[in-house]
Amino acid sequence: MKPHGLKILFAGTPEFAACHLEALLSSHHEVVAVYTQPDRPAGRGKKLTPSAVKALALQHNITLYQPPSLKNAEAQQELANCGADVMVVVAYGLLLPKAVLETPRLGCLNVHGSILPRWRGAAPIQRAIEAGDTISGVTIMQMDEGLDTGAMLLKSECPIVDTDTSADLHDRLAELGPPALLETLNNLGQLVPEPQNNEQANYARKIEKAEAEIDWRAPAIEIQRRIRAFNPFPICYTTLPNNERLRIHTAQFLDIAGEPGTVISADKHQLVVACGEGALAITHLQLPGKKIMSAAEFANGHSQLCPVGTCLGAVDG
């Protein structure tokens, strides 16, 4: 064991979690084992692919576990045998039963991508942008049996600017989280847990692909937020008159009026579509099987697909 460090059991899966594991590996604490989700099919070939956390654990020769569940006694005993002081959980993706939560002597800590109790749940980054929030951050909390309901130990805030996509905010929180986690671990026992106010809580439900279809009757500012929130996944889209999907990666609000869903301007700078209130200037878009292109590239090669007056997507009741 490294001098004066804690024995840590780490549980996480995606790149966001790997950033936190990297910080722990560079600290004076000792990561005794890593838990991550089983390999999943990914890419066009659906090849079984290890998580970002697994790749990092293998690189550092750390004991690795990938149980499909932690609900059975065998998996729980395996976890207890690691002899950890504390378990750190970051975007793991599996529920931790009460028996697991009570196993480490200092309990289980979670790094959550919002300022709790706002945006408990699976998609705090996307829902914060979609709602027009101007502040985000990370919360380090002591886990309990609820969904992101545990007492808070430390918060670290950052702004959300009006051009941020979920990818931008994700990367900002991935920089914010690791030092906040280390500060928490280094001061465990001195930090006073702050209970969450359940009356102020709301829930960041999982993103469904069906949400990505644009309804042009909505206000332009709401559609623009959703475009940013759903970038890089699942990417908002509308339907062209030929029934092809036009994916919209970036767009800007314009204070002009028109019939919702109608193309009111199309040139090399932007493709302008009227909304329920205001309009959107689409600046980066993508046709099926094509690369992302600028409005200028679209105008040069595909302007015939939606000239001025074209009606796009879902606007009917």
Stockholm file with secondary structure:
# STOCKHOLM 1.0

chainA/1-317         MKPHGLKILFAGTPEFAACHLEALLSSHHEVVAVYTQPDRPAGRGKKLTPSAVKALALQHNITLYQPPSLKNAEAQQELANCGADVMVVVAYGLLLPKAVLETPRLGCLNVHGSILPRWRGAAPIQRAIEAGDTISGVTIMQMDEGLDTGAMLLKSECPIVDTDTSADLHDRLAELGPPALLETLNNLGQLVPEPQNNEQANYARKIEKAEAEIDWRAPAIEIQRRIRAFNPFPICYTTLPNNERLRIHTAQFLDIAGEPGTVISADKHQLVVACGEGALAITHLQLPGKKIMSAAEFANGHSQLCPVGTCLGAVDG
#=GR chainA/1-317 SS CCTTCCEEEEEECSHHHHHHHHHHHTSSSEEEEEECCCCEEETTTTEEECCHHHHHHHHTTCCEECCSCSCSHHHHHHHHTTCCSEEEEESCCSCCCHHHHTSSTTCEEEEESSSTTTTEESCHHHHHHHTTCSEEEEEEEECCSSSSCSCEEEEEEEECCTTCCHHHHHHHHHHHHHHHHHHHHHTTTTSCCBCCCGGGCCEECCCCGGGGBCBTTSBHHHHHHHHHHTTTTTCEEEECTTSCEEEEEEEEEECCCCSTTBEEEESSSCEEEECSBSEEEEEEEECTTSCCEEHHHHHHHHGGGSCTTCBCSBCCC
#=GC SS_cons         CCTTCCEEEEEECSHHHHHHHHHHHTSSSEEEEEECCCCEEETTTTEEECCHHHHHHHHTTCCEECCSCSCSHHHHHHHHTTCCSEEEEESCCSCCCHHHHTSSTTCEEEEESSSTTTTEESCHHHHHHHTTCSEEEEEEEECCSSSSCSCEEEEEEEECCTTCCHHHHHHHHHHHHHHHHHHHHHTTTTSCCBCCCGGGCCEECCCCGGGGBCBTTSBHHHHHHHHHHTTTTTCEEEECTTSCEEEEEEEEEECCCCSTTBEEEESSSCEEEECSBSEEEEEEEECTTSCCEEHHHHHHHHGGGSCTTCBCSBCCC
//
